[in-house]
Amino acid sequence: MGEILKKAKRIEKRLPENYSIYRNSITGTDNTTYALVRNSGTEKRLYVSGSGAQSFEGEAKSENIKLCPLTWENAQQLMDVFDWLVPSFPSSKPSFGFGDRTGLATPGHKRSLGEHDVFPIFAQQSIREMERTGRTPQDVMNTAVWGVFEEGYREGFAADADHLKTRESIEETAAVGFNMFTCDPSEHVTPEADSMSEVELEEALRKMERGKELLEKYSGRKFTASLPGHGYEFERIFRSNEVKKAIVKYFPAVKFAVDSFDWVSEARKGEFIFEVSVDETETPTTPLEHVFVAKELTERGVDLFSLAPRFVGDIEKGIDYIGDLDRFEEQLKAHAAIARSFGDYRLSLHSGSDKFSIYPYFAEYLGEKVHVKTAGTSYLEAIRLVAEKDPDLFRRIHEFALERFDEDRATYHVETDLSEVPGPGELSDEKLPDLFDRDDPRQVFHVTYGSVLNHRKGTEYVFRDEIKNLLKEYEERHYRLLESHLGHHLDLLTQG
Ligand SMILES: [Zn+2]
């Protein structure tokens, strides 16, 4: 610490007035010192002094000192110097996705790791989220890399291109260095299979290439899977009716996932990890369907890092699990055993924000073989901060969110009761942050994030810049809120 302090003092002397240093970021090579600094206007810069400064674009302060904007070009230069800034891969520990919709949350996310033995995915965003927030894959990578640098976090992190539905989005995210690819074949899933009659299933099967062959392959066959350390055995025989359903429901999705895996292999220069997620389909994935999907994927050469089934019960956005916990536990055991036995991949929980009551089951039955994705809950902490610090701005957002809610909820799975959401004028300033401790208001703000962040009058963003400026102004408070809220998630996930 003494050494860092000395370095900080040395840097401070060379900085223009009103600049401060993020001490955790101070680092160097033989001949160059690097640090993240910020001026009183909350503008951040990369400070570089020494011979390495030549490689960076920025304002020269003296011969070998530069203050450089946090551009992607400069980030890439820095990634060439420090390999801990380049996305890497999790070893044997739970992995956790911290989606960051504001681009300002990564340092808070890093702090939530604390002593938890968890591998972070600091860049994680779906194409849908990027469209809604007006961000690009490059911007998502860029803010994550600078956040990691700010905190001086050297333990490694991954970058997850989430819910990929096209070859184009695979190529676009691979090009900027994402190293985890989550294929979403849900448009190729046929949930109607669950309610089809025998005749309809046969008809659908006849139209499918290889349908008959698959039916013969699985019908009457027994599949077993076990969960080491839990004395749990999964043993089922595929009845032909179940096989038909599984094929009709999932086989086209399997084919799309296989294609996607090949597209990633071509687009990504170097290693990658791959997830298949069917969490956004209407009906739960049964254990037998899971067996079918896993076998068909792995036999076609797909190396699965993780798979996200659609679990039983209601996994709604931004609130705890709704449903029968005993039933959830039973199903999870079966899915966990299958994941162990048919490819040894992780089970992935999407919309993992605030699912506190089911985390202990993941900890118990999956241990390190779990992957969780969160995003909305961090945005809610940001808006909680707005409620705390700027009641006027918050009330405007609140009013707008209520106007937008009916339209925005359509693409989400939420059962919000609007009568439980007070209007913007109904609460005193002090009570505003408490809204974020209640399910129904949380969901209103959760599903409207895109509308709020992207709302424009002419070319000007109505809320986005004000929100971001506030988050910058109260940066430490923002980081602390994230540290504590996400830290609670990690406590539950790693207990036991
Ligand atoms: Zn998802």
Boltz pocket constraint, residues with backbone or C-beta under 6 A from the ligand:
constraints:
  - pocket:
      binder: B
      contacts: [[A, 163], [A, 277], [A, 279], [A, 280], [A, 350], [A, 351]]
      max_distance: 6.0
